[in-house]
Amino acid sequence: WIEHLPSKPRVARSSRAGRAISYMLKEWFVYIVKCSDNTLYTGITNDLSSRIKAHNTGKASKYTLPRTPVALIYKEPCGSRSLALKRESEIKSYKRHQKLELLATE
């Protein structure tokens, strides 16, 4: 039975499946931030505070990089990443005044 033992001890690592499950269990959000030039940026995330921090340090998107600081002005829970992507697409198709009306309903 000894010859069946692995020659090197296995190091415990988080498995790809474990990361995928953790990734799927987090709640997803669509968010809108107001940039320093008064434009609006819409995105999705499963970690709002980290994402806003990333925007403000220039590590989140090319669009917001020259427009920092940004401020979170809207968030909408969506459940899954798929639903968040669909909702993001819908919101991105809105004109600015429609996005501002959406903010007023919150």
Backbone atoms as SQL, in Angstrom:
CREATE TABLE atoms (id INTEGER PRIMARY KEY, chain TEXT, resi INTEGER, resn TEXT, atom TEXT, x REAL, y REAL, z REAL);
INSERT INTO atoms VALUES
  (1, 'A', 1, 'TRP', 'N', 0.815, -1.196, 0.000),
  (2, 'A', 1, 'TRP', 'CA', 0.000, 0.000, 0.000),
  (3, 'A', 1, 'TRP', 'C', 0.849, 1.246, 0.000),
  (4, 'A', 2, 'ILE', 'N', 2.067, 1.174, 0.427),
  (5, 'A', 2, 'ILE', 'CA', 2.947, 2.345, 0.494),
  (6, 'A', 2, 'ILE', 'C', 3.255, 2.896, -0.886),
  (7, 'A', 3, 'GLU', 'N', 3.393, 2.051, -1.897),
  (8, 'A', 3, 'GLU', 'CA', 3.702, 2.559, -3.238),
  (9, 'A', 3, 'GLU', 'C', 2.566, 3.394, -3.831),
  (10, 'A', 4, 'HIS', 'N', 1.383, 3.334, -3.262),
  (11, 'A', 4, 'HIS', 'CA', 0.270, 4.129, -3.762),
  (12, 'A', 4, 'HIS', 'C', 0.211, 5.524, -3.153),
  (13, 'A', 5, 'LEU', 'N', 1.035, 5.782, -2.171),
  (14, 'A', 5, 'LEU', 'CA', 1.045, 7.113, -1.566),
  (15, 'A', 5, 'LEU', 'C', 1.762, 8.091, -2.488),
  (16, 'A', 6, 'PRO', 'N', 1.309, 9.331, -2.564),
  (17, 'A', 6, 'PRO', 'CA', 1.994, 10.311, -3.405),
  (18, 'A', 6, 'PRO', 'C', 3.384, 10.596, -2.858),
  (19, 'A', 7, 'SER', 'N', 4.325, 10.861, -3.771),
  (20, 'A', 7, 'SER', 'CA', 5.705, 11.107, -3.342),
  (21, 'A', 7, 'SER', 'C', 5.845, 12.451, -2.649),
  (22, 'A', 8, 'LYS', 'N', 5.033, 13.420, -3.026),
  (23, 'A', 8, 'LYS', 'CA', 5.075, 14.734, -2.382),
  (24, 'A', 8, 'LYS', 'C', 3.774, 14.945, -1.618),
  (25, 'A', 9, 'PRO', 'N', 3.885, 15.544, -0.445),
  (26, 'A', 9, 'PRO', 'CA', 2.640, 15.840, 0.268),
  (27, 'A', 9, 'PRO', 'C', 1.844, 16.887, -0.509),
  (28, 'A', 10, 'ARG', 'N', 0.533, 16.746, -0.549),
  (29, 'A', 10, 'ARG', 'CA', -0.310, 17.698, -1.264),
  (30, 'A', 10, 'ARG', 'C', -0.537, 18.922, -0.407),
  (31, 'A', 11, 'VAL', 'N', -0.401, 20.055, -1.022),
  (32, 'A', 11, 'VAL', 'CA', -0.635, 21.319, -0.334),
  (33, 'A', 11, 'VAL', 'C', -2.098, 21.692, -0.535),
  (34, 'A', 12, 'ALA', 'N', -2.747, 22.028, 0.563),
  (35, 'A', 12, 'ALA', 'CA', -4.160, 22.397, 0.468),
  (36, 'A', 12, 'ALA', 'C', -4.286, 23.746, -0.226),
  (37, 'A', 13, 'ARG', 'N', -5.043, 23.781, -1.286),
  (38, 'A', 13, 'ARG', 'CA', -5.307, 25.018, -2.015),
  (39, 'A', 13, 'ARG', 'C', -6.805, 25.122, -2.221),
  (40, 'A', 14, 'SER', 'N', -7.244, 26.319, -2.404),
  (41, 'A', 14, 'SER', 'CA', -8.670, 26.443, -2.709),
  (42, 'A', 14, 'SER', 'C', -8.882, 25.944, -4.127),
  (43, 'A', 15, 'SER', 'N', -9.828, 25.086, -4.275),
  (44, 'A', 15, 'SER', 'CA', -10.076, 24.480, -5.578),
  (45, 'A', 15, 'SER', 'C', -10.806, 25.448, -6.487),
  (46, 'A', 16, 'ARG', 'N', -10.701, 25.200, -7.780),
  (47, 'A', 16, 'ARG', 'CA', -11.418, 26.017, -8.762),
  (48, 'A', 16, 'ARG', 'C', -12.923, 25.921, -8.504),
  (49, 'A', 17, 'ALA', 'N', -13.389, 24.726, -8.201),
  (50, 'A', 17, 'ALA', 'CA', -14.815, 24.538, -7.927),
  (51, 'A', 17, 'ALA', 'C', -15.227, 25.306, -6.675),
  (52, 'A', 18, 'GLY', 'N', -14.384, 25.288, -5.657),
  (53, 'A', 18, 'GLY', 'CA', -14.674, 26.026, -4.429),
  (54, 'A', 18, 'GLY', 'C', -14.768, 27.518, -4.672),
  (55, 'A', 19, 'ARG', 'N', -13.856, 28.040, -5.495),
  (56, 'A', 19, 'ARG', 'CA', -13.890, 29.470, -5.831),
  (57, 'A', 19, 'ARG', 'C', -15.139, 29.788, -6.650),
  (58, 'A', 20, 'ALA', 'N', -15.504, 28.889, -7.555),
  (59, 'A', 20, 'ALA', 'CA', -16.689, 29.108, -8.394),
  (60, 'A', 20, 'ALA', 'C', -17.946, 29.137, -7.544),
  (61, 'A', 21, 'ILE', 'N', -18.044, 28.254, -6.567),
  (62, 'A', 21, 'ILE', 'CA', -19.213, 28.232, -5.699),
  (63, 'A', 21, 'ILE', 'C', -19.274, 29.507, -4.876),
  (64, 'A', 22, 'SER', 'N', -18.141, 29.913, -4.314),
  (65, 'A', 22, 'SER', 'CA', -18.089, 31.146, -3.541),
  (66, 'A', 22, 'SER', 'C', -18.478, 32.338, -4.409),
  (67, 'A', 23, 'TYR', 'N', -18.005, 32.341, -5.647),
  (68, 'A', 23, 'TYR', 'CA', -18.287, 33.395, -6.615),
  (69, 'A', 23, 'TYR', 'C', -19.778, 33.465, -6.910),
  (70, 'A', 24, 'MET', 'N', -20.424, 32.297, -7.031),
  (71, 'A', 24, 'MET', 'CA', -21.839, 32.254, -7.365),
  (72, 'A', 24, 'MET', 'C', -22.724, 32.612, -6.172),
  (73, 'A', 25, 'LEU', 'N', -22.240, 32.384, -4.961),
  (74, 'A', 25, 'LEU', 'CA', -23.058, 32.634, -3.788),
  (75, 'A', 25, 'LEU', 'C', -23.117, 34.106, -3.396),
  (76, 'A', 26, 'LYS', 'N', -22.163, 34.905, -3.843),
  (77, 'A', 26, 'LYS', 'CA', -22.173, 36.322, -3.513),
  (78, 'A', 26, 'LYS', 'C', -23.289, 37.020, -4.266),
  (79, 'A', 27, 'GLU', 'N', -23.885, 38.002, -3.613),
  (80, 'A', 27, 'GLU', 'CA', -24.949, 38.753, -4.268),
  (81, 'A', 27, 'GLU', 'C', -24.340, 39.754, -5.249),
  (82, 'A', 28, 'TRP', 'N', -24.941, 39.865, -6.401),
  (83, 'A', 28, 'TRP', 'CA', -24.479, 40.773, -7.437),
  (84, 'A', 28, 'TRP', 'C', -25.325, 42.032, -7.457),
  (85, 'A', 29, 'PHE', 'N', -24.672, 43.141, -7.804),
  (86, 'A', 29, 'PHE', 'CA', -25.323, 44.440, -7.852),
  (87, 'A', 29, 'PHE', 'C', -25.040, 45.119, -9.182),
  (88, 'A', 30, 'VAL', 'N', -26.001, 45.902, -9.640),
  (89, 'A', 30, 'VAL', 'CA', -25.765, 46.899, -10.672),
  (90, 'A', 30, 'VAL', 'C', -25.586, 48.192, -9.899),
  (91, 'A', 31, 'TYR', 'N', -24.627, 48.998, -10.304),
  (92, 'A', 31, 'TYR', 'CA', -24.406, 50.253, -9.596),
  (93, 'A', 31, 'TYR', 'C', -24.181, 51.377, -10.591),
  (94, 'A', 32, 'ILE', 'N', -24.444, 52.589, -10.132),
  (95, 'A', 32, 'ILE', 'CA', -24.148, 53.786, -10.909),
  (96, 'A', 32, 'ILE', 'C', -23.315, 54.696, -10.026),
  (97, 'A', 33, 'VAL', 'N', -22.224, 55.190, -10.593),
  (98, 'A', 33, 'VAL', 'CA', -21.413, 56.174, -9.883),
  (99, 'A', 33, 'VAL', 'C', -21.459, 57.488, -10.648),
  (100, 'A', 34, 'LYS', 'N', -21.335, 58.568, -9.896),
  (101, 'A', 34, 'LYS', 'CA', -21.239, 59.898, -10.496),
  (102, 'A', 34, 'LYS', 'C', -19.771, 60.275, -10.496),
  (103, 'A', 35, 'CYS', 'N', -19.255, 60.592, -11.664),
  (104, 'A', 35, 'CYS', 'CA', -17.839, 60.925, -11.811),
  (105, 'A', 35, 'CYS', 'C', -17.602, 62.406, -11.519),
  (106, 'A', 36, 'SER', 'N', -16.350, 62.773, -11.371),
  (107, 'A', 36, 'SER', 'CA', -16.000, 64.151, -11.035),
  (108, 'A', 36, 'SER', 'C', -16.413, 65.143, -12.120),
  (109, 'A', 37, 'ASP', 'N', -16.561, 64.678, -13.361),
  (110, 'A', 37, 'ASP', 'CA', -16.998, 65.572, -14.445),
  (111, 'A', 37, 'ASP', 'C', -18.513, 65.540, -14.622),
  (112, 'A', 38, 'ASN', 'N', -19.212, 64.967, -13.634),
  (113, 'A', 38, 'ASN', 'CA', -20.671, 64.912, -13.589),
  (114, 'A', 38, 'ASN', 'C', -21.287, 63.877, -14.537),
  (115, 'A', 39, 'THR', 'N', -20.475, 63.019, -15.147),
  (116, 'A', 39, 'THR', 'CA', -21.013, 61.945, -15.972),
  (117, 'A', 39, 'THR', 'C', -21.377, 60.761, -15.081),
  (118, 'A', 40, 'LEU', 'N', -22.161, 59.851, -15.641),
  (119, 'A', 40, 'LEU', 'CA', -22.584, 58.667, -14.897),
  (120, 'A', 40, 'LEU', 'C', -21.949, 57.432, -15.516),
  (121, 'A', 41, 'TYR', 'N', -21.505, 56.527, -14.654),
  (122, 'A', 41, 'TYR', 'CA', -20.919, 55.263, -15.090),
  (123, 'A', 41, 'TYR', 'C', -21.711, 54.136, -14.452),
  (124, 'A', 42, 'THR', 'N', -22.100, 53.148, -15.239),
  (125, 'A', 42, 'THR', 'CA', -22.869, 52.000, -14.760),
  (126, 'A', 42, 'THR', 'C', -22.027, 50.740, -14.856),
  (127, 'A', 43, 'GLY', 'N', -22.066, 49.924, -13.816),
  (128, 'A', 43, 'GLY', 'CA', -21.310, 48.673, -13.819),
  (129, 'A', 43, 'GLY', 'C', -21.961, 47.638, -12.927),
  (130, 'A', 44, 'ILE', 'N', -21.302, 46.484, -12.817),
  (131, 'A', 44, 'ILE', 'CA', -21.774, 45.422, -11.923),
  (132, 'A', 44, 'ILE', 'C', -20.627, 44.971, -11.028),
  (133, 'A', 45, 'THR', 'N', -20.978, 44.432, -9.889),
  (134, 'A', 45, 'THR', 'CA', -19.976, 43.912, -8.966),
  (135, 'A', 45, 'THR', 'C', -20.647, 43.013, -7.939),
  (136, 'A', 46, 'ASN', 'N', -19.829, 42.218, -7.262),
  (137, 'A', 46, 'ASN', 'CA', -20.334, 41.463, -6.110),
  (138, 'A', 46, 'ASN', 'C', -19.662, 41.939, -4.828),
  (139, 'A', 47, 'ASP', 'N', -18.937, 43.062, -4.923),
  (140, 'A', 47, 'ASP', 'CA', -18.293, 43.667, -3.756),
  (141, 'A', 47, 'ASP', 'C', -18.252, 45.179, -3.972),
  (142, 'A', 48, 'LEU', 'N', -19.310, 45.856, -3.568),
  (143, 'A', 48, 'LEU', 'CA', -19.444, 47.288, -3.849),
  (144, 'A', 48, 'LEU', 'C', -18.326, 48.134, -3.270),
  (145, 'A', 49, 'SER', 'N', -17.999, 47.931, -2.002),
  (146, 'A', 49, 'SER', 'CA', -16.992, 48.792, -1.384),
  (147, 'A', 49, 'SER', 'C', -15.637, 48.649, -2.076),
  (148, 'A', 50, 'SER', 'N', -15.249, 47.427, -2.407),
  (149, 'A', 50, 'SER', 'CA', -13.976, 47.217, -3.099),
  (150, 'A', 50, 'SER', 'C', -14.004, 47.808, -4.504),
  (151, 'A', 51, 'ARG', 'N', -15.136, 47.697, -5.171),
  (152, 'A', 51, 'ARG', 'CA', -15.247, 48.214, -6.534),
  (153, 'A', 51, 'ARG', 'C', -15.171, 49.742, -6.560),
  (154, 'A', 52, 'ILE', 'N', -15.828, 50.406, -5.630),
  (155, 'A', 52, 'ILE', 'CA', -15.772, 51.869, -5.574),
  (156, 'A', 52, 'ILE', 'C', -14.352, 52.316, -5.237),
  (157, 'A', 53, 'LYS', 'N', -13.722, 51.594, -4.322),
  (158, 'A', 53, 'LYS', 'CA', -12.330, 51.889, -3.981),
  (159, 'A', 53, 'LYS', 'C', -11.433, 51.732, -5.209),
  (160, 'A', 54, 'ALA', 'N', -11.679, 50.682, -5.988),
  (161, 'A', 54, 'ALA', 'CA', -10.894, 50.447, -7.204),
  (162, 'A', 54, 'ALA', 'C', -11.111, 51.567, -8.224),
  (163, 'A', 55, 'HIS', 'N', -12.349, 52.032, -8.359),
  (164, 'A', 55, 'HIS', 'CA', -12.611, 53.160, -9.256),
  (165, 'A', 55, 'HIS', 'C', -11.816, 54.389, -8.805),
  (166, 'A', 56, 'ASN', 'N', -11.812, 54.656, -7.517),
  (167, 'A', 56, 'ASN', 'CA', -11.169, 55.865, -7.008),
  (168, 'A', 56, 'ASN', 'C', -9.645, 55.778, -6.988),
  (169, 'A', 57, 'THR', 'N', -9.100, 54.585, -7.142),
  (170, 'A', 57, 'THR', 'CA', -7.642, 54.441, -7.242),
  (171, 'A', 57, 'THR', 'C', -7.206, 54.193, -8.678),
  (172, 'A', 58, 'GLY', 'N', -8.150, 54.289, -9.613),
  (173, 'A', 58, 'GLY', 'CA', -7.821, 54.152, -11.029),
  (174, 'A', 58, 'GLY', 'C', -7.602, 52.729, -11.497),
  (175, 'A', 59, 'LYS', 'N', -8.131, 51.751, -10.775),
  (176, 'A', 59, 'LYS', 'CA', -7.888, 50.347, -11.122),
  (177, 'A', 59, 'LYS', 'C', -9.145, 49.605, -11.569),
  (178, 'A', 60, 'ALA', 'N', -10.238, 50.341, -11.832),
  (179, 'A', 60, 'ALA', 'CA', -11.489, 49.647, -12.145),
  (180, 'A', 60, 'ALA', 'C', -11.876, 49.723, -13.613),
  (181, 'A', 61, 'SER', 'N', -11.806, 50.895, -14.206),
  (182, 'A', 61, 'SER', 'CA', -12.200, 51.010, -15.609),
  (183, 'A', 61, 'SER', 'C', -11.453, 52.164, -16.270),
  (184, 'A', 62, 'LYS', 'N', -11.276, 52.035, -17.562),
  (185, 'A', 62, 'LYS', 'CA', -10.607, 53.102, -18.313),
  (186, 'A', 62, 'LYS', 'C', -11.452, 54.370, -18.315),
  (187, 'A', 63, 'TYR', 'N', -12.763, 54.201, -18.318),
  (188, 'A', 63, 'TYR', 'CA', -13.644, 55.370, -18.366),
  (189, 'A', 63, 'TYR', 'C', -13.496, 56.237, -17.117),
  (190, 'A', 64, 'THR', 'N', -13.492, 55.616, -15.942),
  (191, 'A', 64, 'THR', 'CA', -13.454, 56.407, -14.709),
  (192, 'A', 64, 'THR', 'C', -12.041, 56.852, -14.328),
  (193, 'A', 65, 'LEU', 'N', -11.036, 56.276, -14.934),
  (194, 'A', 65, 'LEU', 'CA', -9.647, 56.613, -14.577),
  (195, 'A', 65, 'LEU', 'C', -9.380, 58.118, -14.553),
  (196, 'A', 66, 'PRO', 'N', -9.695, 58.875, -15.610),
  (197, 'A', 66, 'PRO', 'CA', -9.431, 60.319, -15.549),
  (198, 'A', 66, 'PRO', 'C', -10.559, 61.117, -14.883),
  (199, 'A', 67, 'ARG', 'N', -11.568, 60.422, -14.356),
  (200, 'A', 67, 'ARG', 'CA', -12.744, 61.105, -13.827),
  (201, 'A', 67, 'ARG', 'C', -12.924, 60.883, -12.323),
  (202, 'A', 68, 'THR', 'N', -11.867, 60.582, -11.637),
  (203, 'A', 68, 'THR', 'CA', -11.959, 60.369, -10.189),
  (204, 'A', 68, 'THR', 'C', -11.959, 61.716, -9.487),
  (205, 'A', 69, 'PRO', 'N', -12.523, 61.794, -8.295),
  (206, 'A', 69, 'PRO', 'CA', -13.174, 60.708, -7.556),
  (207, 'A', 69, 'PRO', 'C', -14.588, 60.447, -8.069),
  (208, 'A', 70, 'VAL', 'N', -15.038, 59.229, -7.811),
  (209, 'A', 70, 'VAL', 'CA', -16.414, 58.856, -8.146),
  (210, 'A', 70, 'VAL', 'C', -17.184, 58.639, -6.850),
  (211, 'A', 71, 'ALA', 'N', -18.501, 58.808, -6.933),
  (212, 'A', 71, 'ALA', 'CA', -19.353, 58.594, -5.757),
  (213, 'A', 71, 'ALA', 'C', -20.490, 57.654, -6.146),
  (214, 'A', 72, 'LEU', 'N', -20.730, 56.671, -5.311),
  (215, 'A', 72, 'LEU', 'CA', -21.828, 55.735, -5.535),
  (216, 'A', 72, 'LEU', 'C', -23.147, 56.475, -5.336),
  (217, 'A', 73, 'ILE', 'N', -24.001, 56.458, -6.374),
  (218, 'A', 73, 'ILE', 'CA', -25.287, 57.149, -6.253),
  (219, 'A', 73, 'ILE', 'C', -26.474, 56.195, -6.412),
  (220, 'A', 74, 'TYR', 'N', -26.212, 54.965, -6.857),
  (221, 'A', 74, 'TYR', 'CA', -27.308, 54.003, -7.034),
  (222, 'A', 74, 'TYR', 'C', -26.763, 52.593, -6.965),
  (223, 'A', 75, 'LYS', 'N', -27.512, 51.716, -6.318),
  (224, 'A', 75, 'LYS', 'CA', -27.187, 50.287, -6.311),
  (225, 'A', 75, 'LYS', 'C', -28.488, 49.511, -6.336),
  (226, 'A', 76, 'GLU', 'N', -28.449, 48.392, -7.025),
  (227, 'A', 76, 'GLU', 'CA', -29.633, 47.543, -7.161),
  (228, 'A', 76, 'GLU', 'C', -29.202, 46.087, -7.070),
  (229, 'A', 77, 'PRO', 'N', -29.661, 45.363, -6.048),
  (230, 'A', 77, 'PRO', 'CA', -29.311, 43.943, -5.956),
  (231, 'A', 77, 'PRO', 'C', -29.972, 43.165, -7.092),
  (232, 'A', 78, 'CYS', 'N', -29.211, 42.230, -7.645),
  (233, 'A', 78, 'CYS', 'CA', -29.729, 41.458, -8.787),
  (234, 'A', 78, 'CYS', 'C', -29.695, 39.958, -8.561),
  (235, 'A', 79, 'GLY', 'N', -29.063, 39.497, -7.522),
  (236, 'A', 79, 'GLY', 'CA', -29.004, 38.060, -7.271),
  (237, 'A', 79, 'GLY', 'C', -27.831, 37.400, -7.960),
  (238, 'A', 80, 'SER', 'N', -27.957, 37.145, -9.246),
  (239, 'A', 80, 'SER', 'CA', -26.895, 36.437, -9.963),
  (240, 'A', 80, 'SER', 'C', -26.133, 37.375, -10.895),
  (241, 'A', 81, 'ARG', 'N', -24.963, 36.924, -11.332),
  (242, 'A', 81, 'ARG', 'CA', -24.155, 37.707, -12.266),
  (243, 'A', 81, 'ARG', 'C', -24.895, 37.877, -13.590),
  (244, 'A', 82, 'SER', 'N', -25.544, 36.837, -14.019),
  (245, 'A', 82, 'SER', 'CA', -26.288, 36.872, -15.273),
  (246, 'A', 82, 'SER', 'C', -27.386, 37.937, -15.243),
  (247, 'A', 83, 'LEU', 'N', -28.157, 37.966, -14.163),
  (248, 'A', 83, 'LEU', 'CA', -29.213, 38.970, -14.031),
  (249, 'A', 83, 'LEU', 'C', -28.624, 40.374, -13.937),
  (250, 'A', 84, 'ALA', 'N', -27.496, 40.504, -13.249),
  (251, 'A', 84, 'ALA', 'CA', -26.848, 41.810, -13.128),
  (252, 'A', 84, 'ALA', 'C', -26.373, 42.304, -14.492),
  (253, 'A', 85, 'LEU', 'N', -25.814, 41.414, -15.312),
  (254, 'A', 85, 'LEU', 'CA', -25.362, 41.808, -16.652),
  (255, 'A', 85, 'LEU', 'C', -26.536, 42.258, -17.522),
  (256, 'A', 86, 'LYS', 'N', -27.661, 41.552, -17.415),
  (257, 'A', 86, 'LYS', 'CA', -28.841, 41.928, -18.199),
  (258, 'A', 86, 'LYS', 'C', -29.370, 43.291, -17.756),
  (259, 'A', 87, 'ARG', 'N', -29.425, 43.502, -16.461),
  (260, 'A', 87, 'ARG', 'CA', -29.930, 44.779, -15.940),
  (261, 'A', 87, 'ARG', 'C', -28.961, 45.917, -16.282),
  (262, 'A', 88, 'GLU', 'N', -27.665, 45.647, -16.190),
  (263, 'A', 88, 'GLU', 'CA', -26.663, 46.656, -16.558),
  (264, 'A', 88, 'GLU', 'C', -26.856, 47.074, -18.013),
  (265, 'A', 89, 'SER', 'N', -27.054, 46.130, -18.883),
  (266, 'A', 89, 'SER', 'CA', -27.264, 46.412, -20.297),
  (267, 'A', 89, 'SER', 'C', -28.506, 47.280, -20.500),
  (268, 'A', 90, 'GLU', 'N', -29.557, 46.946, -19.761),
  (269, 'A', 90, 'GLU', 'CA', -30.787, 47.725, -19.853),
  (270, 'A', 90, 'GLU', 'C', -30.555, 49.167, -19.398),
  (271, 'A', 91, 'ILE', 'N', -29.899, 49.334, -18.249),
  (272, 'A', 91, 'ILE', 'CA', -29.645, 50.680, -17.718),
  (273, 'A', 91, 'ILE', 'C', -28.718, 51.465, -18.639),
  (274, 'A', 92, 'LYS', 'N', -27.706, 50.803, -19.195),
  (275, 'A', 92, 'LYS', 'CA', -26.782, 51.492, -20.097),
  (276, 'A', 92, 'LYS', 'C', -27.484, 51.983, -21.370),
  (277, 'A', 93, 'SER', 'N', -28.607, 51.376, -21.717),
  (278, 'A', 93, 'SER', 'CA', -29.351, 51.830, -22.897),
  (279, 'A', 93, 'SER', 'C', -30.186, 53.078, -22.594),
  (280, 'A', 94, 'TYR', 'N', -30.358, 53.418, -21.316),
  (281, 'A', 94, 'TYR', 'CA', -31.148, 54.584, -20.925),
  (282, 'A', 94, 'TYR', 'C', -30.419, 55.867, -21.286),
  (283, 'A', 95, 'LYS', 'N', -31.189, 56.894, -21.572),
  (284, 'A', 95, 'LYS', 'CA', -30.653, 58.249, -21.696),
  (285, 'A', 95, 'LYS', 'C', -30.353, 58.743, -20.285),
  (286, 'A', 96, 'ARG', 'N', -29.557, 59.804, -20.190),
  (287, 'A', 96, 'ARG', 'CA', -29.172, 60.331, -18.882),
  (288, 'A', 96, 'ARG', 'C', -30.401, 60.661, -18.033),
  (289, 'A', 97, 'HIS', 'N', -31.402, 61.335, -18.609),
  (290, 'A', 97, 'HIS', 'CA', -32.577, 61.734, -17.826),
  (291, 'A', 97, 'HIS', 'C', -33.324, 60.505, -17.306),
  (292, 'A', 98, 'GLN', 'N', -33.297, 59.390, -18.041),
  (293, 'A', 98, 'GLN', 'CA', -33.945, 58.166, -17.565),
  (294, 'A', 98, 'GLN', 'C', -33.180, 57.574, -16.386),
  (295, 'A', 99, 'LYS', 'N', -31.852, 57.663, -16.436),
  (296, 'A', 99, 'LYS', 'CA', -31.045, 57.179, -15.311),
  (297, 'A', 99, 'LYS', 'C', -31.321, 58.023, -14.074),
  (298, 'A', 100, 'LEU', 'N', -31.445, 59.337, -14.260),
  (299, 'A', 100, 'LEU', 'CA', -31.734, 60.209, -13.124),
  (300, 'A', 100, 'LEU', 'C', -33.125, 59.943, -12.555),
  (301, 'A', 101, 'GLU', 'N', -34.073, 59.591, -13.408),
  (302, 'A', 101, 'GLU', 'CA', -35.416, 59.202, -12.923),
  (303, 'A', 101, 'GLU', 'C', -35.326, 57.907, -12.117),
  (304, 'A', 102, 'LEU', 'N', -34.483, 56.990, -12.562),
  (305, 'A', 102, 'LEU', 'CA', -34.276, 55.745, -11.822),
  (306, 'A', 102, 'LEU', 'C', -33.738, 56.034, -10.421),
  (307, 'A', 103, 'LEU', 'N', -32.833, 56.980, -10.325),
  (308, 'A', 103, 'LEU', 'CA', -32.273, 57.357, -9.029),
  (309, 'A', 103, 'LEU', 'C', -33.354, 57.944, -8.113),
  (310, 'A', 104, 'ALA', 'N', -34.269, 58.691, -8.701),
  (311, 'A', 104, 'ALA', 'CA', -35.341, 59.326, -7.918),
  (312, 'A', 104, 'ALA', 'C', -36.301, 58.307, -7.338),
  (313, 'A', 105, 'THR', 'N', -36.413, 57.135, -7.953),
  (314, 'A', 105, 'THR', 'CA', -37.339, 56.103, -7.460),
  (315, 'A', 105, 'THR', 'C', -36.758, 55.316, -6.306),
  (316, 'A', 106, 'GLU', 'N', -35.471, 55.425, -6.071),
  (317, 'A', 106, 'GLU', 'CA', -34.828, 54.654, -4.990),
  (318, 'A', 106, 'GLU', 'C', -35.173, 55.204, -3.647);
